[in-house]
Structures are given as C-alpha cells and as structure tokens.
Amino acid sequence: MKGFCRAISYIKRYPHAGCERLINQGKKLILFTTNYPFGTVSESFIDPEIPFLASLFKDIVIVPLNHPKDVERIERSLPDNVIVDCSLCEESRISIKTTRSILRCIFSIRFYQELAQNIHIIKKRMLKRLTIHLSEAIRVERWLIKQIENEAISIPTTVIYTYWLDSPSTGVAFAKMKHPEIKLVSRAHRFDLYENVHDPPYLPFRHFVMAQINAIFLISKHGQKYLAGKYPQYSEKCIVSRLGVIDPGFVSAQSSDGVFRIVSCSYLAPVKRIDLLIEGLREVGTLRPEERFEWTHLGYGPEAEKLKRKALTELPSNVKYKFLGYVGPGEVIEYYKHNRIDAFINVSRSEGIPVSIMEAQSCGIPVIATGVGGTSEIISQDVGFLLCENPTPQDISRAILEIADDPNRANGMKKQAKDNWQCSFNAETNYSEFANSLYHIGDGS
C-alpha cells in the first residue's frame, strides 16, 4: 500500500485509504485537517510541514473533514508514506447538514452540559456554532473509535494531531474518554484560539479539550500568553511552535523607474480591512499627486466586487491598482520573484502570525502591518513599520511614504527582513523541531 492515494484526484477518491492494519514498526501520525490536501487557501501552509513529519513517522494518515470550494480544489503529490482517508469528508457531503445530524447533536447530553456551562451567553449564533461543532466532533469521535476497534490504529504507537484547535480536537477528546491512552496534540492559530474574534465570544468545549489534550502548539508567544492566561491550570501544555516558509532563494528587486510598488496578499473578507487599505492609498496619492504608485492585491473572497468598485471610485489617477484574484500554491512566491516590489502591507483586524508576512520577508520585502495578535513578533522598525491595531488612513499613508522617501533605509529593511525570516520563520528549522516534538509526545509518561 506504499504511496496509496498520492497525487490525489478529486474525481477518483479512496474513501478508506487509511484503514490498513498497523504493524508496530515505528510510529503513526493521524492528521486531521479542514480540507487539506484538496484545498489551496486556508491550509496551503501545511505543505512545507509535511516532509518533516514524513521523515520521522513511519506512516501518516491525513483525514480531511470537508471538501473545499470548487475554486480551491487542487491535486498534490505527497511523500510515499503519506496517505489520505477521505471517509469523513465523503460523509460530510451526505449528512452534516441533514436533520439526522442535527438531531444526533441536540439529543446528546454533551449539548446540554455545554449549554449549562455557558448559559450567560446563549444566543442564536452561539447555538448554531455549538450545533455544528458538536455534530462534527461526534463524526470524528465515531470514526476514531471505529479505527481503534478495527485495529487500524494502535494507540501506543500513534499520535493524533489536529491542525486546528476546533471540532476534530473535541471529537478526539471525546474518544479519549473511552481510550485515555490516546495521545492528542493540536496547533492553534487565530479563529480557533481567540474567543473574542467570535460573536458571541465563545468556542465550544474549550475547558473539556484543555483537560484532555496532551499539548497545544501555539504559533505565537501572544497566543501562548492568551491561552495560558485563560487556562492557567493547563499552562504547561501551551507550547510556542512557529510556522515557517521555505527559502525562495532570491530577494525581490526594488523599483527603479520612479514608481513605488505595494503588494498585499489575503482573502478578501471584512477582517482583512482592504477597504481601509484603499483609503490609505487614496491618502498617499492625494498627498503626492506628482508621484506614481502601484498596488497589487493577490487573493480573492466575498468582498472582491465591492472592493474593486471602491478602488475604482476612490483611488486617484496616480495610484494604479490590480486585483489578481485567486492565487494558487507557489504563485505568490513566483510573483515576488518576477516583479519589483517595494513594500508589503497587511492591515487586518485580527491575526495569528500571517504566513503572508513570512513569505514577504523570505523574499526581502519590507512589511507594514497592524499590531494585532502575534504580528508584533515578526515586525519591528528594522524590517518595516508596525501600525497600531486600528490605524487611520493617514497612519497607513505615513508609513508607506516613509519607506518611499528613504531608499537607503528601505534597502536596509530588505536585508533585515530576510535575516528576520532566517532567524525565526525558516521552515526547515521550525518544522524539524516541531516534528521531533510530535514524535516524542507521551514518551516516558
């Protein structure tokens, strides 16, 4: 079965590829994702992590929870010892939104136990979030228990890793009540970590999962401090393990034709505040009508048409713009390689530590970003500008013009940006250490 279900086709699937009987020859990793390896947007940054995991674990089974949107579908080649079990995402097509699934959830005692613990924030949105979360968690719990009972998983030699601290983590924690020797670890990023990014500020079963999980790997010190502060009794489980990107092997060129070029890269959703960025660019163009600027945005999303209209009506003629739309894996770096870029900008309302900033720094691009989440851990005055959490258009334009007005300083920022990536966000270093930590979870306990 070596290499089974590699270079996955979205048409020809192998729903039970992860169900072979395990012979105890090294450790096995079960990785729960949202839609990886089929999707390209929210989980594309798993790509550089996989080879490091595959180099240590004898077998890896990736278990995606759902199928991605059509525009995000992709085929990936995976290492020989990585296979994909599609049974959960196939089931989601059939049952996750059905009445049976909802009834299974609301007739669960866990549903009412969770409500009783959070009765002070019961709202319609909270109930919807809880129902979906619990329904998905029950699917994961049943899948995992079945795998254990069928001897497809040997608990002593298996580590279960949930990429998000979300419903799969809860489902594995449920299964751990029946099989306490299960080793469960998770990453935590942004929406799955910070309760205050949700309305109401609530994440289901958080106390329960914190009690059951072996370790949580936070992508920033800010995230570690937040989680350990909310659950001090479990602070020893909260470990910083940064994401990273691979060395692209080049440094992006600066403009030399009198045009100052700015790039942004994100999903076009309200939290990214691209409307605010447009207002900042309008301010830049208005202040310097004799100078030329170009702004390119990489990425798509539900606000695309609205933002295009805003750019068309509000940006002055000396600020040219392009929306490149959906950008596939590797295409961002290719764009940075073949185009002159003078600054990268991110004005999000909420972040963990953006991989988009890591990519920009790996290419030696100065970065302007809001000081939200763990962003202050990647941005300093040496590599760019850290804006306040809620900047004005004037704050944004001021930062852009400070870089544009001082090419020598910008040159220094380029070198410092590359050095900062090498020191703290090099995938080879970070993922090697992370894979080793996962492999030894539970050893000696």
Secondary structure, DSSP 8 states (H G I E B T S, - for coil): -TTTT-S--SSS--TTTT-S---SSS-EEEEEESSTTT-SSTTGGGTTTHHHHHHH-SEEEEEESS---GGG-------TTEEE--HHHHHHHHHTTSHHHHHHHHTSHHHHHHHHHTGGG--HHHHHHHHHHHHHHHHHHHHHHHHHHTTSS-GGGEEEEESSSSHHHHHHHHHHHH-TT-EEEEEE-STTT-GGGSSSS--TTHHHHHHH-SEEEESSHHHHHHHHHH-GGGGGGEEE----B---S-------SSEEEEEEE---SGGG-HHHHHHHHHHHHHH-TTSEEEEEEEB--TTHHHHHHHHHHHS-TTEEEEE-B---TTHHHHHHHHS--SEEEE--SS-SS-HHHHHHHHTT--EEEE--TTGGGT--TTTEEEE-SS--HHHHHHHHHHHHT-HHHHHHHHHHHHHHHHHH-BHHHHHHHHHHHHHTTTTT-
